[in-house]
Amino acid sequence: MAGSGTGPTGVPPLHLRIQRVARQRVRRATTNPFEAGEERVLLVHCGHHKAATVWVRQVLLEVMRRYGLRQQEGKREPIRAATDVAFYANAERFHRDQIGARLFRGSHLIRDPRDLVVSGYEYHLVTGEPWIRRPSPRYGGLSYQEYLRSFDEHDGLLAEIEWFARETGAAMGGWDYHQPEFLELRYEDAMADDVGTFDRLFRWYGFNDTARGVGLEAVERLSLRRGGALPNHARSGRPGEWSARLGPEHLERLDELTDDLVRRLGYDGA
């Protein structure tokens, strides 16, 4: 489309991509989001499926664009020397040897496992992500989505608990919560006080007043209370929704498969 800035494939033409990279380099060389005297270090965020990963990413992208910071998706390969922000949507993929000797400041965000089960169940029923539509021997040749849709809600939630325990629950349970480089955050605190939680995060990262202001403006604009970072991506997201959906059989099965993860993470009183 004329004037859209993209070619027929939806990818910006080469000259526009070159211009964008050039502007990014200029911003990175001439601006600094960190406090005076603070060394420019690698920033690392580690999250979990359905634990506000899209929200955190979009907020951080606002700061990155302003200052020309370069992001890398944290998978299993080494983090490049030119990378400023490594974003691990799945925290289990983070390993220190990917960073080498670089200094870094990290953040890690978790959510009540019971709400993750309910949120994951609702999301997996409707998402179009390719992985969930691939046939699997685990489900008798069905995709996970087809398998999940074959049950009523009660049994579907039991199936989701099995998936959660094997995937997200295992990652949350295996995380080291005593790493000095990491600020530990909770989804529930961010929902109760998003500005305060993100301000704490930005100060941990070493951002100066201007950079914190950029980030907090993004927090206000992208607040989950106003629909989140992406339309239709997040449900209401209120903590404690699990209590209306999970019965004793669900909770017992969750504790059994995750070695009492709810209790180990301190959510048993919630």
Backbone as CSV, one residue per row, in Angstrom:
resi,resn,N_x,N_y,N_z,CA_x,CA_y,CA_z,C_x,C_y,C_z
1,MET,0.854,-1.189,0.000,0.000,0.000,0.000,0.887,1.234,0.000
2,ALA,0.585,2.194,-0.856,1.412,3.380,-0.963,1.411,4.133,0.350
3,GLY,2.617,4.541,0.761,2.760,5.327,1.983,2.737,4.521,3.243
4,SER,2.577,3.216,3.140,2.491,2.400,4.351,3.850,2.121,4.954
5,GLY,4.907,2.264,4.145,6.247,1.996,4.665,6.621,0.545,4.633
6,THR,5.778,-0.297,4.021,6.098,-1.717,3.923,5.940,-2.168,2.492
7,GLY,6.634,-3.242,2.143,6.515,-3.829,0.821,5.333,-4.767,0.758
8,PRO,5.160,-5.473,-0.362,4.002,-6.372,-0.517,3.982,-7.515,0.480
9,THR,5.146,-7.859,1.056,5.187,-8.941,2.047,4.963,-8.437,3.459
10,GLY,4.784,-7.108,3.615,4.630,-6.543,4.952,5.942,-6.205,5.615
11,VAL,7.083,-6.455,4.950,8.408,-6.150,5.489,8.862,-4.804,4.945
12,PRO,9.374,-3.891,5.798,9.825,-2.597,5.297,10.901,-2.766,4.230
13,PRO,10.892,-1.905,3.205,11.943,-1.977,2.183,13.322,-1.829,2.798
14,LEU,14.328,-2.297,2.075,15.700,-2.324,2.588,16.171,-0.947,3.016
15,HIS,15.877,0.088,2.231,16.397,1.414,2.570,15.779,1.936,3.868
16,LEU,14.516,1.566,4.128,13.899,1.990,5.390,14.494,1.239,6.577
17,ARG,14.796,-0.027,6.368,15.436,-0.797,7.445,16.820,-0.256,7.751
18,ILE,17.557,0.134,6.718,18.890,0.713,6.920,18.776,2.028,7.697
19,GLN,17.793,2.853,7.322,17.595,4.115,8.027,17.248,3.882,9.497
20,ARG,16.406,2.887,9.753,15.998,2.592,11.123,17.196,2.151,11.964
21,VAL,18.025,1.278,11.403,19.218,0.823,12.120,20.163,1.987,12.374
22,ALA,20.304,2.876,11.387,21.189,4.034,11.553,20.691,4.943,12.672
23,ARG,19.370,5.183,12.709,18.814,6.016,13.785,19.026,5.361,15.144
24,GLN,18.860,4.048,15.195,19.071,3.338,16.452,20.501,3.502,16.934
25,ARG,21.464,3.395,16.028,22.871,3.529,16.408,23.174,4.932,16.916
26,VAL,22.577,5.934,16.263,22.793,7.309,16.709,22.226,7.510,18.102
27,ARG,21.004,7.021,18.337,20.396,7.168,19.665,21.220,6.465,20.725
28,ARG,21.698,5.279,20.428,22.484,4.537,21.409,23.779,5.258,21.729
29,ALA,24.386,5.891,20.709,25.676,6.558,20.901,25.550,7.914,21.588
30,THR,24.379,8.543,21.483,24.237,9.917,21.975,23.338,10.046,23.196
31,THR,22.654,8.979,23.591,21.785,9.038,24.761,22.134,7.892,25.705
32,ASN,21.737,8.059,26.956,22.075,7.052,27.961,20.933,6.944,28.969
33,PRO,20.312,5.767,29.105,19.206,5.623,30.054,19.653,5.423,31.503
34,PHE,20.947,5.254,31.715,21.431,4.895,33.046,21.847,6.115,33.864
35,GLU,21.797,5.957,35.171,22.241,7.005,36.083,23.690,7.367,35.813
36,ALA,24.029,8.623,36.083,25.409,9.072,35.900,26.340,8.217,36.746
37,GLY,27.404,7.742,36.148,28.362,6.908,36.861,28.038,5.438,36.819
38,GLU,26.835,5.101,36.364,26.448,3.696,36.262,27.048,3.088,34.995
39,GLU,27.623,1.909,35.129,28.166,1.220,33.973,27.022,0.645,33.137
40,ARG,27.162,0.742,31.813,26.159,0.165,30.914,26.304,-1.349,30.948
41,VAL,25.325,-2.020,31.534,25.398,-3.470,31.680,24.270,-4.110,30.880
42,LEU,24.386,-5.402,30.670,23.327,-6.160,30.016,22.122,-6.244,30.948
43,LEU,20.941,-6.018,30.404,19.701,-6.203,31.155,19.051,-7.510,30.714
44,VAL,18.549,-8.262,31.683,17.958,-9.568,31.403,16.598,-9.644,32.083
45,HIS,15.577,-9.996,31.310,14.285,-10.282,31.940,13.889,-11.720,31.655
46,CYS,13.465,-12.420,32.705,13.021,-13.811,32.582,11.566,-13.913,33.036
47,GLY,10.731,-14.466,32.185,9.321,-14.600,32.517,8.828,-16.015,32.316
48,HIS,7.522,-16.166,32.374,6.879,-17.469,32.213,5.598,-17.293,31.413
49,HIS,5.183,-18.361,30.755,3.996,-18.356,29.913,2.774,-17.895,30.705
50,LYS,2.091,-16.872,30.181,0.883,-16.304,30.776,1.154,-15.553,32.076
51,ALA,2.396,-15.076,32.244,2.743,-14.298,33.441,3.214,-12.905,33.030
52,ALA,2.376,-12.213,32.252,2.600,-10.809,31.865,3.836,-10.601,30.997
53,THR,4.257,-11.619,30.258,5.463,-11.460,29.439,5.266,-10.428,28.334
54,VAL,4.098,-10.414,27.691,3.843,-9.436,26.628,3.826,-8.028,27.205
55,TRP,3.210,-7.858,28.336,3.135,-6.549,28.997,4.532,-6.026,29.317
56,VAL,5.344,-6.807,29.980,6.688,-6.369,30.348,7.507,-6.057,29.098
57,ARG,7.414,-6.914,28.091,8.179,-6.699,26.865,7.805,-5.352,26.216
58,GLN,6.496,-5.086,26.102,6.077,-3.860,25.436,6.506,-2.612,26.206
59,VAL,6.475,-2.672,27.521,6.948,-1.537,28.316,8.447,-1.321,28.103
60,LEU,9.216,-2.390,28.169,10.659,-2.261,27.974,10.997,-1.786,26.566
61,LEU,10.208,-2.188,25.584,10.459,-1.748,24.207,10.342,-0.236,24.075
62,GLU,9.472,0.384,24.850,9.341,1.838,24.801,10.647,2.510,25.202
63,VAL,11.277,2.007,26.247,12.557,2.566,26.687,13.647,2.246,25.665
64,MET,13.637,1.039,25.155,14.657,0.629,24.197,14.619,1.487,22.940
65,ARG,13.419,1.769,22.440,13.308,2.590,21.233,13.843,3.998,21.474
66,ARG,13.535,4.568,22.638,13.972,5.934,22.930,15.496,6.038,22.975
67,TYR,16.144,4.973,23.457,17.591,5.042,23.672,18.387,4.172,22.705
68,GLY,17.729,3.588,21.727,18.445,2.793,20.734,19.021,1.504,21.276
69,LEU,18.411,0.958,22.333,18.915,-0.286,22.913,18.548,-1.467,22.027
70,ARG,19.406,-2.459,22.013,19.221,-3.604,21.128,18.794,-4.837,21.922
71,GLN,17.735,-5.486,21.453,17.169,-6.639,22.143,17.563,-7.937,21.450
72,GLN,17.655,-8.991,22.248,17.837,-10.343,21.712,16.886,-11.272,22.438
73,GLU,16.205,-12.124,21.675,15.355,-13.134,22.285,16.242,-14.178,22.957
74,GLY,16.012,-14.394,24.240,16.789,-15.378,24.966,16.304,-16.777,24.660
75,LYS,17.100,-17.517,23.956,16.763,-18.906,23.657,17.855,-19.798,24.241
76,ARG,18.604,-20.476,23.386,19.656,-21.341,23.927,21.032,-20.987,23.390
77,GLU,21.079,-19.980,22.506,22.368,-19.584,21.963,22.978,-18.473,22.826
78,PRO,24.290,-18.212,22.695,24.927,-17.159,23.489,24.321,-15.787,23.192
79,ILE,24.342,-14.924,24.196,23.886,-13.558,24.022,25.004,-12.772,23.332
80,ARG,24.662,-12.068,22.273,25.661,-11.330,21.502,26.243,-10.171,22.300
81,ALA,27.494,-9.834,22.009,28.170,-8.742,22.717,27.457,-7.411,22.492
82,ALA,26.797,-7.248,21.340,26.121,-5.989,21.023,24.740,-5.877,21.657
83,THR,24.244,-6.931,22.277,22.899,-6.930,22.853,22.860,-6.133,24.143
84,ASP,21.823,-5.309,24.288,21.619,-4.524,25.515,20.586,-5.155,26.442
85,VAL,19.554,-5.784,25.851,18.471,-6.377,26.635,18.206,-7.788,26.127
86,ALA,18.338,-8.773,27.009,18.010,-10.161,26.665,16.673,-10.487,27.323
87,PHE,15.706,-10.879,26.507,14.358,-11.127,27.005,14.029,-12.611,26.866
88,TYR,13.893,-13.271,27.999,13.569,-14.700,28.028,12.090,-14.857,28.384
89,ALA,11.264,-15.095,27.374,9.845,-15.329,27.646,9.655,-16.611,28.443
90,ASN,10.594,-17.542,28.294,10.594,-18.787,29.062,11.865,-18.831,29.899
91,ALA,11.718,-18.646,31.191,12.874,-18.489,32.073,13.773,-19.715,32.087
92,GLU,13.221,-20.892,31.776,14.054,-22.094,31.824,15.150,-22.071,30.764
93,ARG,15.031,-21.176,29.783,16.052,-21.091,28.738,17.266,-20.261,29.163
94,PHE,17.161,-19.572,30.308,18.277,-18.751,30.765,19.353,-19.615,31.419
95,HIS,20.583,-19.429,30.957,21.738,-20.073,31.563,22.888,-19.074,31.571
96,ARG,23.600,-19.013,32.668,24.640,-18.005,32.809,25.752,-18.133,31.778
97,ASP,26.003,-19.342,31.316,27.079,-19.483,30.349,26.729,-18.833,29.011
98,GLN,25.458,-18.489,28.788,25.081,-17.770,27.568,25.581,-16.326,27.601
99,ILE,25.820,-15.814,28.788,26.229,-14.424,28.959,27.745,-14.289,29.045
100,GLY,28.404,-15.328,29.514,29.854,-15.269,29.672,30.223,-14.415,30.862
101,ALA,31.220,-13.558,30.694,31.734,-12.752,31.806,31.046,-11.396,31.914
102,ARG,30.050,-11.125,31.091,29.397,-9.811,31.112,28.669,-9.569,32.430
103,LEU,28.746,-8.334,32.909,27.953,-7.935,34.061,26.510,-7.742,33.599
104,PHE,25.556,-8.094,34.454,24.161,-7.925,34.073,23.302,-7.667,35.305
105,ARG,22.150,-7.076,35.036,21.099,-6.948,36.047,19.868,-7.633,35.486
106,GLY,19.252,-8.466,36.310,18.134,-9.240,35.815,16.868,-9.050,36.612
107,SER,15.762,-9.457,36.009,14.472,-9.472,36.685,13.772,-10.775,36.324
108,HIS,12.948,-11.241,37.235,12.235,-12.509,37.053,10.849,-12.334,37.652
109,LEU,9.814,-12.655,36.880,8.453,-12.420,37.319,7.672,-13.732,37.319
110,ILE,6.984,-13.988,38.432,6.164,-15.193,38.561,4.715,-14.812,38.854
111,ARG,3.851,-15.813,38.809,2.421,-15.620,39.058,1.886,-16.836,39.797
112,ASP,0.820,-16.659,40.530,0.184,-17.756,41.256,-0.067,-18.924,40.297
113,PRO,0.493,-20.100,40.588,0.304,-21.248,39.690,-1.163,-21.577,39.417
114,ARG,-2.021,-21.347,40.373,-3.439,-21.673,40.180,-4.081,-20.768,39.130
115,ASP,-3.725,-19.477,39.162,-4.224,-18.573,38.134,-3.574,-18.856,36.787
116,LEU,-2.329,-19.298,36.802,-1.679,-19.657,35.543,-2.389,-20.831,34.872
117,VAL,-2.842,-21.770,35.654,-3.578,-22.903,35.085,-4.843,-22.409,34.391
118,VAL,-5.617,-21.570,35.065,-6.874,-21.080,34.488,-6.601,-20.209,33.262
119,SER,-5.636,-19.303,33.369,-5.307,-18.431,32.240,-4.799,-19.241,31.057
120,GLY,-3.941,-20.220,31.345,-3.416,-21.061,30.279,-4.510,-21.861,29.611
121,TYR,-5.425,-22.387,30.393,-6.535,-23.172,29.847,-7.355,-22.334,28.867
122,GLU,-7.730,-21.140,29.278,-8.540,-20.282,28.412,-7.767,-19.899,27.138
123,TYR,-6.506,-19.610,27.294,-5.685,-19.195,26.149,-5.466,-20.344,25.177
124,HIS,-5.172,-21.506,25.695,-4.864,-22.646,24.841,-6.082,-23.148,24.062
125,LEU,-7.274,-22.870,24.550,-8.477,-23.257,23.819,-8.645,-22.475,22.520
126,VAL,-8.102,-21.254,22.471,-8.417,-20.367,21.336,-7.206,-19.882,20.553
127,THR,-6.004,-19.984,21.117,-4.845,-19.406,20.439,-4.566,-20.087,19.102
128,GLY,-3.992,-19.322,18.198,-3.594,-19.869,16.909,-2.110,-20.139,16.804
129,GLU,-1.389,-20.146,17.939,0.046,-20.407,17.898,0.308,-21.775,17.263
130,PRO,1.304,-21.845,16.373,1.529,-23.096,15.627,1.791,-24.319,16.497
131,TRP,2.528,-24.139,17.597,2.918,-25.302,18.396,1.713,-26.055,18.946
132,ILE,0.668,-25.317,19.266,-0.473,-25.950,19.933,-1.361,-26.696,18.942
133,ARG,-1.121,-26.506,17.642,-1.933,-27.165,16.613,-1.203,-28.324,15.935
134,ARG,-0.003,-28.631,16.408,0.746,-29.744,15.829,0.298,-31.066,16.448
135,PRO,0.009,-32.070,15.627,-0.342,-33.394,16.172,0.789,-33.946,17.023
136,SER,0.440,-34.663,18.071,1.448,-35.195,18.989,1.077,-36.619,19.407
137,PRO,2.051,-37.516,19.428,1.784,-38.878,19.925,1.296,-38.871,21.372
138,ARG,1.714,-37.854,22.135,1.296,-37.762,23.540,-0.228,-37.717,23.658
139,TYR,-0.869,-37.124,22.642,-2.318,-36.953,22.685,-3.012,-37.826,21.635
140,GLY,-2.400,-38.960,21.334,-3.005,-39.908,20.407,-3.127,-39.382,18.996
141,GLY,-2.192,-38.539,18.597,-2.220,-37.973,17.253,-2.974,-36.663,17.151
142,LEU,-3.647,-36.252,18.210,-4.306,-34.946,18.245,-3.284,-33.866,18.592
143,SER,-3.599,-32.638,18.244,-2.820,-31.522,18.767,-3.229,-31.296,20.219
144,TYR,-2.432,-30.516,20.962,-2.825,-30.240,22.348,-4.136,-29.485,22.387
145,GLN,-4.345,-28.563,21.450,-5.587,-27.805,21.433,-6.790,-28.712,21.176
146,GLU,-6.663,-29.628,20.210,-7.750,-30.575,19.938,-8.017,-31.449,21.149
147,TYR,-6.942,-31.872,21.784,-7.066,-32.713,22.983,-7.802,-31.960,24.083
148,LEU,-7.423,-30.707,24.293,-8.031,-29.907,25.346,-9.512,-29.670,25.053
149,ARG,-9.840,-29.434,23.797,-11.229,-29.171,23.421,-12.119,-30.413,23.496
150,SER,-11.496,-31.570,23.617,-12.292,-32.803,23.662,-12.921,-33.040,25.036
151,PHE,-12.570,-32.234,26.037,-13.072,-32.417,27.398,-14.075,-31.334,27.773
152,ASP,-14.862,-31.610,28.798,-15.620,-30.532,29.418,-14.653,-29.713,30.270
153,GLU,-15.141,-28.632,30.871,-14.228,-27.740,31.581,-13.520,-28.432,32.741
154,HIS,-14.225,-29.224,33.512,-13.622,-29.883,34.669,-12.423,-30.724,34.242
155,ASP,-12.617,-31.588,33.257,-11.532,-32.464,32.830,-10.501,-31.709,31.984
156,GLY,-10.960,-30.660,31.293,-10.021,-29.836,30.546,-9.029,-29.140,31.465
157,LEU,-9.500,-28.683,32.599,-8.593,-28.057,33.570,-7.626,-29.087,34.154
158,LEU,-8.085,-30.311,34.344,-7.171,-31.366,34.795,-6.091,-31.617,33.736
159,ALA,-6.486,-31.602,32.463,-5.502,-31.771,31.387,-4.527,-30.603,31.361
160,GLU,-5.035,-29.393,31.597,-4.162,-28.218,31.617,-3.186,-28.286,32.787
161,ILE,-3.627,-28.828,33.914,-2.725,-28.990,35.060,-1.574,-29.925,34.704
162,GLU,-1.869,-30.965,33.948,-0.805,-31.877,33.497,0.203,-31.120,32.639
163,TRP,-0.296,-30.329,31.699,0.587,-29.545,30.832,1.397,-28.550,31.652
164,PHE,0.719,-27.828,32.546,1.393,-26.818,33.366,2.506,-27.434,34.207
165,ALA,2.222,-28.561,34.839,3.222,-29.191,35.709,4.462,-29.577,34.922
166,ARG,4.282,-30.006,33.701,5.386,-30.460,32.860,6.181,-29.280,32.282
167,GLU,5.514,-28.139,32.067,6.135,-27.003,31.389,6.401,-25.848,32.363
168,THR,5.459,-24.948,32.486,5.660,-23.740,33.285,5.921,-24.051,34.756
169,GLY,5.178,-24.993,35.314,5.369,-25.333,36.724,6.759,-25.854,37.003
170,ALA,7.276,-26.694,36.093,8.636,-27.210,36.268,9.650,-26.085,36.214
171,ALA,9.434,-25.109,35.325,10.368,-23.989,35.208,10.331,-23.105,36.451
172,MET,9.143,-22.802,36.952,9.039,-21.974,38.153,9.589,-22.691,39.377
173,GLY,9.341,-23.984,39.444,9.835,-24.748,40.586,11.338,-24.934,40.572
174,GLY,11.935,-24.938,39.376,13.368,-25.149,39.277,14.203,-23.894,39.293
175,TRP,13.560,-22.738,39.338,14.295,-21.463,39.321,15.008,-21.225,40.649
176,ASP,16.218,-20.635,40.595,16.955,-20.255,41.798,16.512,-18.847,42.194
177,TYR,15.794,-18.733,43.293,15.228,-17.459,43.723,16.183,-16.643,44.604
178,HIS,17.421,-17.027,44.672,18.387,-16.335,45.534,19.596,-15.841,44.748
179,GLN,19.404,-15.498,43.496,20.494,-14.981,42.671,20.610,-13.472,42.888
180,PRO,21.768,-12.976,43.309,21.897,-11.557,43.655,21.688,-10.613,42.486
181,GLU,21.871,-11.087,41.263,21.704,-10.207,40.101,20.238,-9.994,39.736
182,PHE,19.343,-10.812,40.310,17.942,-10.780,39.891,17.040,-10.124,40.928
183,LEU,16.183,-9.253,40.431,15.079,-8.714,41.219,13.882,-9.630,41.005
184,GLU,13.345,-10.194,42.075,12.210,-11.097,41.983,10.907,-10.299,42.091
185,LEU,10.029,-10.494,41.116,8.768,-9.762,41.048,7.598,-10.727,40.986
186,ARG,6.430,-10.217,41.393,5.207,-11.017,41.333,4.147,-10.277,40.529
187,TYR,3.488,-11.024,39.706,2.398,-10.501,38.885,1.354,-9.803,39.750
188,GLU,1.039,-10.386,40.880,-0.010,-9.847,41.745,0.352,-8.454,42.253
189,ASP,1.632,-8.221,42.561,2.062,-6.893,42.996,1.953,-5.894,41.856
190,ALA,2.299,-6.340,40.639,2.208,-5.459,39.482,0.763,-5.081,39.180
191,MET,-0.160,-6.007,39.390,-1.570,-5.704,39.166,-2.102,-4.732,40.217
192,ALA,-1.632,-4.874,41.463,-2.097,-4.002,42.540,-1.499,-2.610,42.427
193,ASP,-0.252,-2.523,41.959,0.456,-1.238,41.861,1.443,-1.328,40.709
194,ASP,0.938,-1.134,39.491,1.818,-1.294,38.332,2.900,-0.234,38.284
195,VAL,2.553,1.022,38.592,3.554,2.092,38.552,4.644,1.844,39.591
196,GLY,4.252,1.493,40.794,5.238,1.243,41.845,6.129,0.058,41.532
197,THR,5.548,-1.005,40.974,6.329,-2.197,40.653,7.326,-1.919,39.538
198,PHE,6.881,-1.239,38.479,7.796,-0.948,37.383,8.835,0.093,37.773
199,ASP,8.470,1.041,38.635,9.469,2.009,39.099,10.577,1.284,39.865
200,ARG,10.187,0.313,40.668,11.171,-0.507,41.380,12.070,-1.255,40.401
201,LEU,11.461,-1.791,39.348,12.234,-2.497,38.329,13.205,-1.555,37.636
202,PHE,12.742,-0.386,37.223,13.604,0.546,36.507,14.759,1.025,37.380
203,ARG,14.509,1.250,38.651,15.589,1.656,39.555,16.596,0.518,39.711
204,TRP,16.103,-0.721,39.773,17.005,-1.876,39.846,17.905,-1.937,38.620
205,TYR,17.319,-1.661,37.459,18.097,-1.664,36.223,19.114,-0.521,36.174
206,GLY,18.921,0.499,37.024,19.845,1.629,37.023,19.440,2.766,36.118
207,PHE,18.152,2.807,35.712,17.688,3.865,34.823,17.699,5.217,35.534
208,ASN,17.996,6.268,34.773,17.942,7.624,35.319,16.495,8.132,35.318
209,ASP,16.299,9.354,35.833,14.943,9.877,35.986,14.201,9.953,34.647
210,THR,14.916,10.389,33.608,14.269,10.541,32.302,13.827,9.190,31.754
211,ALA,14.692,8.199,31.834,14.362,6.865,31.331,13.224,6.248,32.136
212,ARG,13.235,6.467,33.454,12.126,5.955,34.271,10.816,6.612,33.855
213,GLY,10.885,7.905,33.535,9.684,8.604,33.093,9.138,8.029,31.803
214,VAL,10.027,7.723,30.864,9.608,7.106,29.605,8.921,5.772,29.881
215,GLY,9.529,4.967,30.733,8.967,3.665,31.044,7.641,3.755,31.770
216,LEU,7.527,4.687,32.718,6.288,4.788,33.489,5.141,5.346,32.650
217,GLU,5.443,6.194,31.677,4.403,6.628,30.745,3.861,5.421,29.971
218,ALA,4.769,4.537,29.582,4.344,3.325,28.869,3.516,2.422,29.770
219,VAL,3.882,2.336,31.045,3.111,1.517,31.990,1.670,2.020,32.073
220,GLU,1.514,3.329,32.175,0.168,3.899,32.261,-0.627,3.605,30.988
221,ARG,0.011,3.737,29.835,-0.688,3.563,28.570,-1.022,2.102,28.284
222,LEU,-0.149,1.191,28.727,-0.298,-0.229,28.417,-0.812,-1.043,29.596
223,SER,-1.329,-0.379,30.593,-1.770,-1.051,31.811,-2.740,-2.186,31.508
224,LEU,-2.556,-3.313,32.188,-3.481,-4.428,32.039,-4.893,-4.045,32.471
225,ARG,-4.991,-3.043,33.340,-6.308,-2.588,33.759,-7.073,-1.918,32.617
226,ARG,-6.333,-1.530,31.568,-6.957,-0.875,30.414,-6.934,-1.769,29.175
227,GLY,-6.714,-3.043,29.390,-6.770,-3.963,28.264,-5.445,-4.557,27.865
228,GLY,-4.354,-4.070,28.433,-3.060,-4.693,28.191,-2.333,-4.169,26.978
229,ALA,-1.162,-4.776,26.737,-0.277,-4.316,25.675,-0.789,-4.687,24.299
230,LEU,-1.490,-5.801,24.173,-2.014,-6.237,22.885,-3.507,-6.489,23.015
231,PRO,-4.311,-5.948,22.102,-5.765,-6.188,22.189,-6.074,-7.683,22.190
232,ASN,-7.002,-8.074,23.064,-7.496,-9.460,23.121,-6.440,-10.472,23.554
233,HIS,-5.277,-9.998,24.016,-4.255,-10.960,24.441,-4.464,-11.355,25.902
234,ALA,-4.857,-10.386,26.712,-5.030,-10.654,28.139,-6.513,-10.670,28.497
235,ARG,-6.903,-11.559,29.422,-8.236,-11.533,29.978,-8.226,-10.508,31.099
236,SER,-9.166,-10.581,32.025,-9.195,-9.578,33.085,-7.921,-9.629,33.911
237,GLY,-7.384,-10.849,34.099,-6.113,-10.968,34.791,-6.174,-10.721,36.280
238,ARG,-7.341,-10.688,36.850,-7.429,-10.419,38.285,-6.869,-11.589,39.080
239,PRO,-5.993,-11.315,40.047,-5.492,-12.392,40.893,-6.628,-13.062,41.652
240,GLY,-6.519,-14.366,41.828,-7.510,-15.107,42.596,-8.687,-15.622,41.799
241,GLU,-8.659,-15.448,40.472,-9.764,-15.967,39.657,-9.876,-17.486,39.747
242,TRP,-8.779,-18.128,40.106,-8.771,-19.591,40.187,-9.824,-20.118,41.159
243,SER,-10.153,-19.339,42.193,-11.033,-19.854,43.248,-12.433,-20.184,42.740
244,ALA,-12.833,-19.552,41.614,-14.153,-19.831,41.058,-14.116,-20.932,40.003
245,ARG,-12.925,-21.422,39.689,-12.801,-22.392,38.589,-12.201,-23.729,39.017
246,LEU,-11.350,-23.716,40.018,-10.656,-24.939,40.419,-11.294,-25.516,41.678
247,GLY,-11.628,-26.798,41.630,-12.188,-27.486,42.777,-11.126,-28.281,43.529
248,PRO,-11.518,-28.957,44.583,-10.559,-29.726,45.380,-9.763,-30.733,44.551
249,GLU,-10.408,-31.398,43.594,-9.681,-32.378,42.777,-8.588,-31.701,41.958
250,HIS,-8.876,-30.521,41.421,-7.867,-29.790,40.653,-6.690,-29.389,41.542
251,LEU,-7.001,-28.850,42.707,-5.944,-28.356,43.588,-5.077,-29.503,44.106
252,GLU,-5.710,-30.608,44.434,-4.939,-31.767,44.894,-4.019,-32.281,43.790
253,ARG,-4.531,-32.326,42.564,-3.717,-32.796,41.445,-2.564,-31.838,41.153
254,LEU,-2.826,-30.555,41.255,-1.774,-29.565,41.042,-0.664,-29.712,42.071
255,ASP,-1.038,-29.863,43.336,-0.032,-30.051,44.383,0.752,-31.345,44.167
256,GLU,0.061,-32.382,43.769,0.707,-33.679,43.564,1.741,-33.616,42.438
257,LEU,1.384,-32.998,41.331,2.263,-33.001,40.162,3.394,-31.978,40.249
258,THR,3.245,-30.967,41.099,4.262,-29.917,41.182,5.001,-29.906,42.517
259,ASP,4.813,-30.943,43.324,5.469,-30.997,44.625,5.137,-29.760,45.454
260,ASP,3.850,-29.472,45.572,3.347,-28.349,46.377,3.953,-27.015,45.962
261,LEU,3.965,-26.741,44.650,4.553,-25.497,44.152,3.854,-24.269,44.717
262,VAL,2.536,-24.316,44.855,1.795,-23.187,45.400,2.338,-22.813,46.769
263,ARG,2.530,-23.813,47.614,3.071,-23.554,48.943,4.521,-23.103,48.886
264,ARG,5.322,-23.762,48.059,6.748,-23.419,47.993,6.989,-21.992,47.513
265,LEU,6.087,-21.464,46.695,6.226,-20.083,46.210,5.528,-19.073,47.112
266,GLY,4.926,-19.556,48.195,4.306,-18.656,49.148,2.917,-18.171,48.781
267,TYR,2.240,-18.908,47.898,0.908,-18.499,47.473,-0.199,-19.236,48.232
268,ASP,0.152,-20.103,49.144,-0.866,-20.929,49.800,-1.786,-20.113,50.681
269,GLY,-1.368,-18.924,51.111,-2.232,-18.090,51.934,-3.081,-17.140,51.121
270,ALA,-2.919,-17.174,49.781,-3.643,-16.219,48.938,-5.022,-16.744,48.566
